[in-house]
Amino acid sequence: MLRFLQRSFVLIALGILSFSSAFAQRGKDGAETITALDRIFNRYTTLSASATVGATSITVANIGDLAAGAIGGGSNNPYTTAALAPCDLLMIIKMQGATINTTNTTAYGNVTNYNNVGTYEFVEVGSIAGNVITFSSGCSLTSAYTIGGTERVQVIRVPRLTQLTINAGASLTGRAWGTVANTGGVVVVEVNGNTVINGSINANNIGYRGGAIDNNTDYGINVFRSANNTDGAEKGESIVGYQADYDGLNGRYGRGAPANGGGGGNAHNAGGGGGSNGDNGVAYNGLGNPDVSGGVPWISAWNLEAASFATNTSSGGGRGGYSYAANNQDATTTAPGNAGWGGDNRANVGGWGGKPLNTNTNTRLFMGGGGGAGDGNNNANADGGDGGGIAYVISYGNISGSGSITANGQTATNTVPGHNDAPGGGGGGGAIAAFASGTITGISINANGGMGGNQLITNNESEGPGGGGGGGYIYTTTTAVTRTVAAGANGTTNSGAVTEFIPNGATRGATGVIVNNATFPTFDERVDISVTASLSAGPYCIG
């Protein structure tokens, strides 16, 4: 009898321990109420060695970057301990390294291989030795993560809260991508109970960076990629990479759009193209969506570019506006490229809009592409807008409130005095994944494209405004709240030469993608096999 009782006690104890290992890790960081703007809970580092499918550990660049005090510290610290510890949760996500067509043709920037960019998963920490993190027992990677060259993977520490409340006027955000090399751009939180958002979870403008301005240009240029900054402005950042990466792919300048990054305006002084993200299913041609809100005069002006161009449609980002013109002509009767315009003849060489990405359900998440810069030579041009980042919220309860979850692309900056250069394109909308095992009510969820920059010149000189950013991607377990993936509007010009047609060749982006009624993520509980069987694996591996 004693032997039976002892055996029963051991089995019960094993069951309690196994149950604890499967569930007690959730909520380990306690409850949080956010009362200020721009709190950052996540901690970021990079993967420093490639990891294969089935790997049970990873090596990171600096384990200290995942400590609670690594960003902000003090009131910015939701963790009970400073150092990374067993049962902490990590998100692994591949950020860059896609392969594209690099020919100087309209095919420039087409994705030829994603190389797993956008792939992500969650793992629980089992133990730490130096910079090596071993996962909880039973956890292993479901995807491979290759690094090297332009292939970049980041590892993010995720707070594990019991409750989360964000007060009105307060916000939870993330480190902007690129402020520390190859990290940031993602806001991710796990809540074991209810999440109340009366303020915001804000991933606006923290995604891929817009193209940066230079002050060097030439006339009569129409190229899709170039290593020479006299040929055009910089391209926006994308899933491919950024400036130095583009240098290694035959050039960072020119109107071609590298994946979801917007193309730079060509010389002389054409506007930058908008960044992109979600694919709404409309065929992409890089030319954006003409704004015809000005009625017949604007329709007439668009159709001088090409027959029926006023009805053009394209997924992705909007195109940048026409190049420099010195004279006042009638834009409804005098076509772009006509010598009567003078200067660079108001040529149709604006940056192409970023290409939409393959956002397959919830298997990949991408930040919004940066807008291309506007071309300039008078220090009056402007950068492209930054893309929206990624916001990922999982709540094992309800999500409610009067606030918002946002990952909008940035509106591009307008030209600066004397305004005789071109602005950049708007940033592409980011990605939002919001999951609740209960209900989601009251909040709004938005991943909109940013507006293209305006040209504020008022004399009879004109340059091209910026193209609008394309909408992003939203994946939720509900249809009961307002969700938007709106296109960014094109910029306009104040030039006295084209008052009859203020878009001056810049087009709107396209809408993004909303996935309805997503399934609450599965997770692998993988507890002691002598007590209970494992559940099916999913994006979470919880030991």
C-alpha positions, -999 to 999 in steps of 0.1 A, spaced: 0 0 0 28 24 9 46 16 -24 14 24 -44 9 57 -26 45 66 -32 42 58 -69 9 78 -71 26 108 -54 55 106 -79 31 106 -109 10 134 -95 42 154 -88 54 148 -124 20 159 -137 22 191 -117 57 198 -128 49 191 -164 17 212 -163 38 240 -148 64 237 -175 37 239 -202 17 269 -187 35 287 -159 59 305 -183 30 325 -196 26 357 -175 60 353 -159 67 391 -162 35 401 -144 9 428 -153 17 461 -170 -1 494 -173 14 518 -197 8 555 -189 33 572 -212 41 575 -249 65 553 -267 73 526 -241 95 499 -256 93 464 -240 111 443 -266 148 437 -267 167 429 -299 198 412 -312 209 394 -343 215 357 -351 252 353 -355 253 318 -370 230 301 -394 205 276 -379 189 246 -395 155 230 -393 153 209 -362 180 229 -343 175 230 -306 197 261 -300 208 293 -316 238 316 -313 232 354 -310 255 383 -315 252 396 -279 232 380 -252 234 413 -232 212 430 -259 183 408 -247 186 420 -211 158 441 -197 180 471 -193 193 470 -228 169 498 -239 158 525 -217 158 505 -184 140 519 -154 104 527 -162 109 511 -196 115 477 -180 86 452 -178 108 422 -168 112 408 -134 149 400 -140 174 419 -161 191 390 -178 175 366 -202 163 335 -183 147 301 -187 110 303 -198 115 337 -215 100 338 -250 119 347 -282 107 356 -317 131 347 -345 124 364 -378 143 368 -410 144 404 -421 164 407 -453 182 387 -480 157 382 -509 172 379 -544 160 402 -572 164 408 -609 191 434 -613 189 441 -650 185 477 -662 150 470 -675 114 471 -663 120 437 -647 145 453 -623 135 445 -587 113 415 -594 118 390 -565 134 358 -578 138 341 -544 125 352 -510 152 331 -493 129 326 -464 127 364 -457 96 371 -435 96 336 -420 93 336 -382 86 315 -352 86 316 -314 107 295 -290 110 293 -253 144 297 -236 156 266 -217 192 276 -208 219 302 -217 256 297 -220 275 327 -232 258 338 -265 242 303 -271 205 299 -262 192 264 -259 155 260 -261 132 244 -236 131 206 -238 113 194 -269 115 227 -287 132 229 -321 132 252 -351 106 245 -378 124 267 -404 160 273 -414 175 307 -408 205 314 -430 227 345 -424 256 361 -443 259 387 -469 225 405 -472 207 377 -453 198 390 -418 179 374 -390 170 391 -357 160 376 -323 136 395 -302 128 390 -265 90 390 -259 74 402 -227 51 375 -211 25 395 -192 -5 384 -172 -25 416 -182 -17 445 -204 -35 479 -201 -25 509 -223 -41 541 -210 -55 568 -233 -27 590 -246 -1 563 -240 16 538 -264 37 507 -267 61 508 -296 94 493 -308 129 503 -317 130 518 -353 146 495 -378 182 504 -385 188 526 -354 210 497 -342 223 477 -371 198 451 -385 174 451 -356 141 467 -346 110 474 -366 89 449 -346 66 453 -316 56 419 -301 39 410 -268 23 379 -253 -5 384 -227 -19 355 -207 -51 373 -198 -69 404 -212 -54 432 -232 -70 467 -229 -59 492 -254 -72 528 -249 -40 543 -262 -21 525 -290 3 497 -299 22 518 -325 45 503 -352 42 534 -374 72 545 -394 96 520 -378 100 497 -408 124 498 -438 140 532 -443 132 556 -471 159 565 -497 182 593 -485 187 624 -505 219 635 -524 226 667 -542 239 657 -575 220 653 -608 221 654 -646 196 659 -674 177 634 -696 182 603 -675 159 572 -677 175 543 -659 162 516 -636 194 511 -617 227 529 -616 258 533 -594 260 570 -603 241 595 -582 240 619 -611 215 595 -627 188 597 -600 179 594 -564 182 566 -539 159 536 -538 139 528 -506 150 500 -483 133 466 -488 135 429 -481 165 429 -503 186 454 -483 196 490 -483 223 514 -496 255 493 -495 235 462 -505 222 479 -535 257 491 -544 266 454 -546 236 448 -570 246 473 -597 236 505 -580 214 522 -554 201 549 -577 174 550 -604 137 545 -608 135 508 -606 118 494 -574 138 468 -555 111 444 -542 89 464 -518 111 495 -518 102 525 -539 124 536 -568 143 569 -567 133 597 -590 154 599 -621 174 630 -631 165 657 -634 143 662 -603 116 635 -607 97 624 -576 104 592 -556 81 561 -558 61 549 -528 71 518 -508 48 487 -506 39 455 -488 5 437 -491 -6 423 -525 -43 431 -532 -43 408 -563 -42 435 -589 -15 431 -615 16 452 -608 31 475 -634 49 500 -612 30 530 -624 5 533 -595 -31 545 -596 -38 579 -611 -58 604 -590 -87 616 -612 -105 636 -584 -98 667 -605 -123 655 -631 -120 659 -668 -89 682 -668 -69 657 -648 -81 628 -669 -70 646 -700 -36 653 -685 -31 616 -675 -41 604 -710 -14 625 -726 11 602 -710 -5 572 -726 -39 562 -741 -64 556 -712 -36 559 -686 -61 577 -663 -77 543 -657 -44 525 -650 -44 502 -620 -14 486 -602 -8 469 -569 20 481 -548 33 517 -544 26 548 -564 49 562 -590 68 595 -585 60 626 -606 76 641 -637 110 657 -639 119 694 -640 101 718 -663 111 755 -666 80 769 -684 43 773 -679 24 752 -704 -11 737 -703 -7 702 -688 -41 692 -702 -29 697 -738 9 695 -737 22 661 -730 51 653 -706 83 651 -725 73 679 -749 102 704 -755 79 733 -748 82 726 -711 119 735 -711 144 723 -685 143 685 -685 110 687 -705 89 674 -676 99 638 -685 80 607 -673 109 593 -652 95 592 -616 105 564 -593 84 532 -597 62 521 -568 74 493 -547 63 458 -556 37 439 -534 50 409 -515 38 374 -511 19 377 -478 7 341 -476 -18 339 -446 4 340 -415 35 322 -426 55 354 -433 55 389 -420 71 418 -437 77 454 -428 66 481 -452 91 492 -479 107 526 -477 98 552 -503 123 563 -529 140 597 -525 133 626 -547 160 637 -571 177 670 -563 206 694 -570 196 725 -550 194 710 -515 156 713 -516 147 676 -522 135 652 -495 140 616 -484 114 589 -490 91 579 -461 99 550 -439 77 519 -440 54 507 -412 68 480 -389 53 448 -376 30 446 -346 22 411 -332 -1 407 -303 -13 375 -288 -37 375 -259 -51 344 -241 -82 364 -232 -99 394 -248 -85 424 -266 -107 455 -261 -106 493 -256 -111 525 -276 -76 527 -289 -57 512 -319 -30 489 -332 -12 507 -361 17 500 -385 13 528 -410 39 539 -435 53 574 -431 42 604 -451 72 616 -470 87 650 -461 78 679 -484 105 699 -502 124 725 -483 130 761 -494 135 771 -522 115 739 -532 132 736 -566 138 699 -562 116 668 -558 103 650 -527 102 613 -520 76 586 -520 55 575 -490 64 545 -469 45 512 -474 21 500 -447 35 475 -423 20 442 -410 -2 435 -380 -11 401 -365 -36 404 -336 -49 372 -320 -72 367 -290 -86 334 -277 -116 355 -266 -130 385 -285 -115 416 -301 -138 446 -297 -137 484 -298 -102 490 -311 -92 499 -347 -64 482 -366 -46 501 -394 -17 494 -417 -20 522 -442 4 535 -468 21 569 -463 14 599 -485 39 610 -511 58 643 -504 46 676 -518 65 701 -539 59 735 -524 74 757 -552 51 785 -564 68 800 -594 66 787 -630 92 760 -623 79 725 -616 92 692 -604 76 658 -596 58 651 -563 62 618 -545 42 586 -551 19 572 -524 28 542 -504 10 509 -508 -12 495 -480 1 468 -456 -12 435 -443 -35 426 -414 -42 392 -400 -67 389 -371 -91 365 -354 -120 388 -359 -140 409 -384 -158 428 -356 -134 458 -355 -124 485 -380 -94 474 -400 -78 494 -428 -49 489 -453 -55 520 -473 -34 533 -501 -12 564 -495 -22 594 -516 2 609 -541 19 642 -533 11 674 -552 28 705 -565 21 742 -558 38 753 -590 22 781 -609 30 762 -641 7 732 -635 -22 746 -614 -45 727 -637 -29 693 -628 -13 693 -594 -4 656 -592 21 663 -620 26 627 -627 27 613 -592 2 584 -585 -15 568 -555 -4 535 -541 -28 505 -539 -47 490 -510 -31 462 -491 -46 429 -477 -68 419 -448 -71 383 -438 -104 376 -420 -111 352 -391 -76 339 -387 -72 308 -365 -58 314 -331 -21 302 -333 -14 267 -322 15 260 -299 35 230 -291 32 221 -254 57 192 -255 55 182 -219 68 150 -203 57 122 -226 52 99 -197 24 121 -185 7 135 -217 12 136 -254 24 166 -273 1 189 -292 7 197 -328 35 222 -335 28 257 -346 45 291 -346 51 287 -308 73 261 -292 67 261 -255 86 234 -236 
